[in-house]
Amino acid sequence: MLLDRRDLIAGTAALAPLIVAGRAFAAPQAGSRMLVVFLRGAYDAANIIAPTGNDFYHASRPTIALGKPNPADPNAPIALDADWSLHPALKDSIYPLWQKKQIAFVPFVGTDDMSRSHFETQDTIELGQPIGGHRNYNSGFMARLAAALEQDKPISFTDQLPLCFRGGPVIPNIALAAVGSKPAVPPKDAALITAMYKGQHSGANDLGSSVAEGFQVRDTVFKTVDEEMKEASRGAVSPKGFELSARRIGRLMRDQFNLAFVDVGGWDTHVNQGGAQGYLATHIGELGRGLAGFADEIGPDAWRNTTVVVVSEFGRTFHENGDKGTDHGHGSIYWVMGGGVNGGRMAGAQVALSQATLNQGRDLPVLTDYRSMIGGLAARQFGLAGDRVGTVFPAAKPVDLQLV
C-alpha cells in the first residue's frame, strides 16, 4: 500500500491507491482544491527560473540574463540547485515556499502546438484536445475535469467564461479589477515640456518641433505595444490587479469553491524586458506576492489540500532579441504549489541547454506534455481513475511526476 503524503501529515493511514495508466495513485483527501493560473502573453520562464549554472544562458542573453547566485547581492538570483536559480523579485514570496518544499517547478513543459501564436496556443492549452484533429470549442479541459469530479464547485475569476470552462455545467465568473498601464510621461506634462522648447533652435533644428515629434513617436510606439500586449492578454487581469485580488480568491476557495481558473496578462516582453530589475521583474514580483497572499488567506488547513498550477501558452526565445527582449518561443516552465505538494525540486525530464538542444535552435524544447502533466496531477489529487482522466485529456497518457 502506498501512503499519501497529506495523510501522513494528518497522521492518518492512506487508503488503497488507484491504478491509472499502470501507475499507483493515492486516494484523494477530502476537500481537495485546484486553482489554475494562466499567464497570458507567454512569460519568459527562462529568466524567472533561470539556468544560471549554464554559461550558454549568459552568452545567449548578454543584457537581460540574471547574474550568478550571490547571497551578498540583493539583485542576484537565489540558487535552487546547481543548475537553476529563482528570480530575486520572488525572494520574499515564492522562495519561502520552496524552502518549505511546497512548490515544484516543471521545466521543458508545454504543448506540441508549434504555431507560436498567442491565440492559437492559448486555445490549444484551454481546450486540452489533441493537435491536428477537429477542435470542439465547446469542450474545455476544466469543464471536462469538473464533469469528471461530479461533486466539484467550480468558479472562474475572469471577465467572461474562459474557453477552458466551456461545455460544462453553468459556473459563476467574477471579473477582477484590472490595473492598467500608461505612458511614462502624461500628456499634460508632455505638452508643458514641448512648450518650454518652442521657438528654440540647435543649429538648423527647431527644438520645439523635435520635442513634439519625439513625444508623438513615443505615444505611437506605446499605443502599438500596449495594444499588442492587451490582445495577447485577452482581457486578463494585470499582475498588479492579481496581487490586489488574490486574497479574495483565497477566501472564496477556502469557503465555497474547489476548482478555479484565473488569467493574468502582461507577459509579452518583446522590448526592454529587463533582468534582475525592470518590466518583467516588476510583474513577476506582483505575481509572486499575489500567490503568497492566496496561500496565506486560504489558511493552513485548506492549503494542505490545495494545488495551484501556473501555466503559460509557450515560453520565449532563449536568445534575447535586438530590442533587449525575447520573442515567441516554445517550451516553458510551469509551477505547482500547495501545502501537500512534493516540492523543493525541479520535476520532470530535463536536458542540458546548448545550441544543439534548443528547439529549432531558438527556444526551450518540450519534454513533458502539459496534458500528461496536469492529467497525472489531477489523477493523484482527485483520485481519478484512468477512464476519467481520459475524458479530461483525450489521447494523452498521464505522467506521474509525484507532485502530490
Solvent accessible surface area in square Angstrom, and as a share of the most:
residue,aa,sasa,rsa
1,M,163,0.73
2,L,83,0.41
3,L,94,0.47
4,D,6,0.03
5,R,89,0.32
6,R,5,0.02
7,D,20,0.10
8,L,99,0.49
9,I,90,0.46
10,A,55,0.42
11,G,66,0.63
12,T,79,0.46
13,A,84,0.65
14,A,5,0.04
15,L,126,0.63
16,A,66,0.51
17,P,35,0.22
18,L,59,0.29
19,I,117,0.60
20,V,1,0.01
21,A,48,0.37
22,G,72,0.69
23,R,127,0.46
24,A,30,0.23
25,F,1,0.00
26,A,3,0.02
27,A,16,0.12
28,P,55,0.35
29,Q,48,0.21
30,A,94,0.73
31,G,45,0.44
32,S,8,0.05
33,R,37,0.14
34,M,0,0.00
35,L,0,0.00
36,V,2,0.01
37,V,0,0.00
38,F,1,0.01
39,L,0,0.00
40,R,9,0.03
41,G,0,0.00
42,A,0,0.00
43,Y,1,0.00
44,D,1,0.00
45,A,1,0.01
46,A,5,0.04
47,N,0,0.00
48,I,0,0.00
49,I,0,0.00
50,A,0,0.00
51,P,6,0.04
52,T,2,0.01
53,G,45,0.43
54,N,34,0.18
55,D,107,0.55
56,F,42,0.18
57,Y,0,0.00
58,H,44,0.20
59,A,79,0.61
60,S,6,0.04
61,R,1,0.00
62,P,103,0.65
63,T,79,0.46
64,I,3,0.02
65,A,27,0.21
66,L,2,0.01
67,G,39,0.38
68,K,105,0.45
69,P,50,0.32
70,N,72,0.37
71,P,142,0.89
72,A,92,0.71
73,D,56,0.29
74,P,107,0.67
75,N,68,0.35
76,A,10,0.08
77,P,4,0.02
78,I,27,0.14
79,A,50,0.39
80,L,19,0.09
81,D,67,0.35
82,A,96,0.74
83,D,80,0.42
84,W,11,0.04
85,S,1,0.01
86,L,0,0.00
87,H,0,0.00
88,P,18,0.12
89,A,35,0.27
90,L,0,0.00
91,K,100,0.42
92,D,129,0.67
93,S,8,0.05
94,I,0,0.00
95,Y,46,0.18
96,P,44,0.28
97,L,15,0.07
98,W,26,0.09
99,Q,116,0.51
100,K,132,0.56
101,K,123,0.52
102,Q,38,0.17
103,I,0,0.00
104,A,0,0.00
105,F,0,0.00
106,V,0,0.00
107,P,0,0.00
108,F,1,0.00
109,V,0,0.00
110,G,2,0.02
111,T,5,0.03
112,D,90,0.47
113,D,12,0.06
114,M,72,0.32
115,S,58,0.37
116,R,42,0.15
117,S,40,0.26
118,H,13,0.06
119,F,88,0.37
120,E,74,0.33
121,T,0,0.00
122,Q,0,0.00
123,D,20,0.10
124,T,3,0.02
125,I,2,0.01
126,E,2,0.01
127,L,1,0.01
128,G,0,0.00
129,Q,21,0.09
130,P,56,0.35
131,I,74,0.38
132,G,80,0.77
133,G,51,0.49
134,H,173,0.77
135,R,47,0.17
136,N,71,0.36
137,Y,94,0.36
138,N,106,0.54
139,S,22,0.14
140,G,0,0.00
141,F,4,0.02
142,M,0,0.00
143,A,4,0.03
144,R,37,0.14
145,L,1,0.01
146,A,1,0.01
147,A,63,0.49
148,A,9,0.07
149,L,26,0.13
150,E,107,0.48
151,Q,157,0.70
152,D,22,0.11
153,K,125,0.53
154,P,16,0.10
155,I,0,0.00
156,S,0,0.00
157,F,4,0.01
158,T,10,0.06
159,D,94,0.49
160,Q,146,0.65
161,L,72,0.36
162,P,11,0.07
163,L,16,0.08
164,C,0,0.00
165,F,3,0.01
166,R,98,0.36
167,G,64,0.61
168,G,33,0.31
169,P,69,0.44
170,V,156,0.90
171,I,17,0.09
172,P,64,0.40
173,N,59,0.30
174,I,60,0.30
175,A,52,0.41
176,L,14,0.07
177,A,79,0.61
178,A,73,0.57
179,V,62,0.36
180,G,69,0.66
181,S,83,0.53
182,K,159,0.67
183,P,35,0.22
184,A,101,0.78
185,V,43,0.24
186,P,57,0.36
187,P,105,0.66
188,K,157,0.66
189,D,62,0.32
190,A,9,0.07
191,A,63,0.49
192,L,108,0.53
193,I,62,0.31
194,T,33,0.19
195,A,64,0.50
196,M,128,0.57
197,Y,79,0.30
198,K,163,0.69
199,G,56,0.54
200,Q,86,0.38
201,H,121,0.54
202,S,60,0.39
203,G,78,0.75
204,A,107,0.83
205,N,94,0.48
206,D,54,0.28
207,L,49,0.25
208,G,6,0.06
209,S,66,0.42
210,S,57,0.37
211,V,35,0.20
212,A,42,0.33
213,E,109,0.49
214,G,39,0.38
215,F,36,0.15
216,Q,124,0.55
217,V,84,0.48
218,R,60,0.22
219,D,58,0.30
220,T,82,0.48
221,V,83,0.47
222,F,59,0.25
223,K,126,0.53
224,T,82,0.47
225,V,63,0.36
226,D,24,0.12
227,E,82,0.37
228,E,72,0.32
229,M,29,0.13
230,K,123,0.52
231,E,105,0.47
232,A,1,0.01
233,S,8,0.05
234,R,93,0.34
235,G,55,0.53
236,A,12,0.09
237,V,9,0.05
238,S,23,0.15
239,P,1,0.00
240,K,77,0.33
241,G,1,0.01
242,F,1,0.00
243,E,37,0.17
244,L,121,0.60
245,S,9,0.06
246,A,0,0.00
247,R,101,0.37
248,R,92,0.34
249,I,1,0.00
250,G,0,0.00
251,R,101,0.37
252,L,35,0.17
253,M,1,0.00
254,R,90,0.33
255,D,94,0.49
256,Q,97,0.43
257,F,33,0.14
258,N,32,0.16
259,L,0,0.00
260,A,0,0.00
261,F,1,0.00
262,V,0,0.00
263,D,9,0.05
264,V,0,0.00
265,G,3,0.03
266,G,7,0.07
267,W,0,0.00
268,D,7,0.04
269,T,4,0.02
270,H,43,0.19
271,V,71,0.41
272,N,100,0.51
273,Q,0,0.00
274,G,19,0.18
275,G,13,0.12
276,A,31,0.24
277,Q,121,0.54
278,G,39,0.37
279,Y,82,0.31
280,L,2,0.01
281,A,8,0.07
282,T,74,0.43
283,H,32,0.14
284,I,0,0.00
285,G,2,0.02
286,E,17,0.07
287,L,0,0.00
288,G,0,0.00
289,R,116,0.42
290,G,1,0.01
291,L,0,0.00
292,A,29,0.23
293,G,8,0.08
294,F,1,0.00
295,A,13,0.10
296,D,92,0.47
297,E,35,0.16
298,I,1,0.01
299,G,16,0.15
300,P,103,0.65
301,D,96,0.50
302,A,10,0.08
303,W,16,0.06
304,R,86,0.32
305,N,19,0.10
306,T,1,0.01
307,T,2,0.01
308,V,0,0.00
309,V,0,0.00
310,V,1,0.00
311,V,2,0.01
312,S,0,0.00
313,E,1,0.01
314,F,6,0.03
315,G,1,0.01
316,R,6,0.02
317,T,14,0.08
318,F,1,0.00
319,H,63,0.28
320,E,29,0.13
321,N,34,0.18
322,G,83,0.80
323,D,81,0.42
324,K,107,0.46
325,G,0,0.00
326,T,0,0.00
327,D,48,0.25
328,H,37,0.17
329,G,1,0.01
330,H,14,0.06
331,G,0,0.00
332,S,0,0.00
333,I,0,0.00
334,Y,0,0.00
335,W,0,0.00
336,V,0,0.00
337,M,0,0.00
338,G,0,0.00
339,G,9,0.09
340,G,3,0.03
341,V,1,0.00
342,N,45,0.23
343,G,6,0.05
344,G,20,0.19
345,R,70,0.25
346,M,22,0.10
347,A,1,0.01
348,G,30,0.28
349,A,54,0.42
350,Q,82,0.36
351,V,51,0.29
352,A,84,0.65
353,L,10,0.05
354,S,41,0.26
355,Q,90,0.40
356,A,98,0.76
357,T,44,0.26
358,L,10,0.05
359,N,28,0.14
360,Q,127,0.56
361,G,28,0.27
362,R,81,0.29
363,D,0,0.00
364,L,6,0.03
365,P,20,0.13
366,V,40,0.23
367,L,79,0.39
368,T,9,0.05
369,D,46,0.24
370,Y,2,0.01
371,R,21,0.08
372,S,11,0.07
373,M,1,0.01
374,I,2,0.01
375,G,2,0.02
376,G,2,0.02
377,L,4,0.02
378,A,2,0.02
379,A,0,0.00
380,R,31,0.11
381,Q,0,0.00
382,F,24,0.10
383,G,15,0.14
384,L,6,0.03
385,A,42,0.32
386,G,33,0.32
387,D,108,0.56
388,R,91,0.33
389,V,4,0.02
390,G,31,0.30
391,T,79,0.46
392,V,2,0.01
393,F,2,0.01
394,P,46,0.29
395,A,94,0.73
396,A,16,0.13
397,K,144,0.61
398,P,17,0.11
399,V,57,0.33
400,D,19,0.10
401,L,27,0.13
402,Q,98,0.44
403,L,4,0.02
404,V,11,0.06
